Amino acid sequence: MDPTATPASRFNELPTETQEFLSTSAGFFFWFSERLRALALFNGRCIRSSEVNPR
């Protein structure tokens, strides 16, 4: 590998299977972190509302 290469050209030197794996796992990780953040916000809202209105 050329040490002066940009990250994009280094990525293009990788085998196709590796490129596909990296792009799908990065996409999945991004999607998963977004879902986790939404879930955390939702849970935080539920906890706050139960503190305001104790059952």
C-alpha positions as CSV (number, residue, x, y, z in Angstrom):
1,M,0.0,0.0,0.0
2,D,1.1,3.5,-0.8
3,P,1.7,5.5,2.5
4,T,0.9,8.8,0.7
5,A,-2.5,7.5,-0.5
6,T,-5.6,9.1,0.7
7,P,-8.0,7.0,2.8
8,A,-10.4,6.8,-0.1
9,S,-7.7,5.3,-2.5
10,R,-6.6,3.0,0.3
11,F,-10.1,1.8,0.6
12,N,-10.3,1.2,-3.1
13,E,-7.2,-1.0,-2.9
14,L,-9.0,-3.4,-0.5
15,P,-10.7,-6.6,-1.9
16,T,-14.3,-6.1,-2.9
17,E,-15.6,-8.3,-0.1
18,T,-13.7,-6.2,2.5
19,Q,-15.1,-3.0,1.0
20,E,-18.6,-4.3,1.1
21,F,-18.2,-5.6,4.7
22,L,-16.8,-2.2,5.8
23,S,-19.5,-0.2,4.1
24,T,-22.3,-2.4,5.4
25,S,-21.0,-2.6,9.0
26,A,-20.4,1.1,9.1
27,G,-23.9,1.7,7.8
28,F,-25.4,-0.8,10.3
29,F,-23.4,0.8,13.1
30,F,-24.7,4.2,12.2
31,W,-28.3,2.9,12.0
32,F,-27.9,1.1,15.3
33,S,-26.4,4.1,17.1
34,E,-29.3,6.2,15.8
35,R,-31.8,3.7,17.1
36,L,-30.1,3.5,20.5
37,R,-30.1,7.3,20.8
38,A,-33.8,7.4,19.9
39,L,-34.5,4.7,22.5
40,A,-32.5,6.5,25.2
41,L,-34.4,9.7,24.5
42,F,-37.7,7.9,24.6
43,N,-36.8,6.0,27.9
44,G,-35.6,9.3,29.4
45,R,-38.9,10.9,28.6
46,C,-40.8,8.0,30.1
47,I,-38.7,8.1,33.3
48,R,-39.2,11.8,33.6
49,S,-43.0,11.6,33.1
50,S,-43.2,8.8,35.7
51,E,-41.3,11.0,38.2
52,V,-43.7,13.9,37.6
53,N,-46.8,11.6,37.9
54,P,-45.9,8.9,40.4
55,R,-48.3,6.0,40.1
